[in-house]
Amino acid sequence: MADRPRTRLHVDTPLAAGQSAPLSGDQAHYLRGVLRQAPGDRLLAFNEAGGEWLGEISALSKSGGTITLLEQTRPPVAVPDAWLLFAPLKGGRTEYVVEKATELGVARLCPVLTRRGDVPRVNLDRLRANAVEAAEQCERLSVPVVDPLTDLSSLLAGWPANPLTRDRTLFVAAETGAAQPLATAVTAATASGRPAAFLVGPEGGLHPGELDQLAKTPFVVPVGLGPRILRADTAAFAVLALWQALAGDWTAAPGQDARPPFR
């Protein structure tokens, strides 16, 4: 009985026994140049629709390669439907937020431009690559959607008309003012069956004008994160961790997503 391969790659093609999945040039370089792998070596390929599959490298070159899929090791699973809206941060911390939010099981990442935000643009390709790499390492079966940077006011204005958001509650991490404890708000939302999104503002907090706009928005629920002021990235991880514990897939017992032995 062979050990479970440690290498996992996200692939966009359909996955089925006997099928071949192409490797991009970057993936081929990673396998050849970093991991020193060659045709005949085995790895795991996954995506949200197909689950996870044991595969064998059938061809590998500088420009690409192929994997032959052998057998399914994990079936597709439902993704916990939590979104994170966040203001981009300086010093590589935006990439850190994407990485850790992916590990925490977020379904969608929405960078937002706020009045006090001091990062006016993001490298979307890089953020999406960060999400893929984090999904490969943490053994989730899906990669979160990473949206382009969007102005907060525009996002709020279009929320009721968008079929993806119109029934979704937006929880706003509030440093001051009237706000429910996060655990209380998440428990109530879970009982209502409404999906959740969480907004974390920039360092220095949201502008008073943005707070006024949010306070007048019917789908917004201000939530408190305790008596201490958290850094923006810490607040993002706190809300996602608590949501997963109360309403996400952290309610499953450890090992419930069992993996079969490898032959």
Secondary structure, 3 states (H helix, E strand, C coil): CCCCCCCEEECCCCCCCCCEEEECHHHHHHHHHHCCCCCCCEEEEEECCCEEEEEEEEEECCCCEEEEEEEEEECCCCCCCEEEEECCCCCCHHHHHHHHHHHCCCCEEEEEECCCCCCCCCCHHHHHHHHHHHHHHHCCCCCCEECCCEEHHHHHHHCCCCCCCCCCEEEEECCCCCCEEHHHHHHHHHHHCCCEEEEECCCCCCCHHHHHHHHCCCCEEEEECCCCCCCHHHHHHHHHHHHHHHHCHHHCCCCCCCCCCCC
